[in-house]
Amino acid sequence: MLLVLEDEHKEHLAFLTKVELSVLQEFCHIAMEFMRKGSNPKVYLTAAQKLDVDADTVRHGVEGLMYLLTESAKLMVNEIDFHDSILTLGFSKDLKEELLRLYKEHCKEIRAILSKMSMDLPHYHNLEWRLDVELASRSLRHQTNPSVLLKLHTEDSGNTSTQLMQTDPVNLIHLTQSLEGALAEIKSQHCRRIIRNINK
């Protein structure tokens, strides 16, 4: 899935298309420190003095890079899609390869940081299931009545809870299709635009 950047983010990243490889690496280091520990204006001032630009340009560059990395990690963008997403931004071949390397190197850590920042709601831990088929009863000797018993384990703030559910295969297929449809919808451009506007 390709990452779609708004014009504002493209403008923020435009400064980084003209820098050397070592500068891009330093910006990535600053962006990762921002995610780990929060903003540090002194770092922006120091970098701005070294590059002979204003602190806002540095801050925008860091924020643009941080947005690129966090959105890519959040959406689990693969290597090919990440490369294609930054193709139109004007980076040189070396800078594109370095951005891809940095994304691959920090993707897991970024996802871990994002998961800590999100609300701690019950989430999936494990699922056990059993298929039961009733073949006959006293009143009906020849019947096939399948049912699926699900034991869903969820985790909330380190506490595990269990929910027991029973359904028939038809409803289970319908539920699976509905969830797959919802997952596909949340990855659509329209939904991503709405989520981006909510998070602003």
Secondary structure by P-SEA (a helix, b strand, c coil): cbbbbcaaaaaaacccccccaaaaaaaaaaaaaaaaccccaaaaaaaaaaacccaaaaaaaaaaaaaaaaaaaaacccaaaaaaaaccccccaaaaaaaaaaaaacaaaaaaaaaaaccccccccbbbbbbbbbcccccccbbbbbbbbbbbbbbcccbbbbbbbbbcaaaaaaaaaaaaaaaaaaacaaaaaaaaaaac
